[in-house]
Amino acid sequence: MRWLAAFIAFNLGLCALILGVLWATTDLFHDDGLMGMHGWIAMGLGVVFTSGLGVGLMSLVFYSHRSHADDDTR
């Protein structure tokens, strides 16, 4: 379980590093009319809800496998 926490921390750090490099080297996050604050909020909510849906569905698959609920249909 310790390796999982290290893996998650590594990936979060890598994402933060990539976003930092993009922020410093490009005009990706500057306010030049590409996307306003409402767009960033909408995109953030979309990412959060999509990730939540993925986690929820995968947890249902895991629960179904552990409880052998699928074995009754055969």
HELIX and SHEET records of a PDB file:
HELIX    1   1 ARG A    2  THR A   25  1                                  24    
HELIX    2   2 MET A   37  SER A   67  1                                  31    
HELIX    3   3 ALA A   69  THR A   73  5                                   5    
END                                                                             
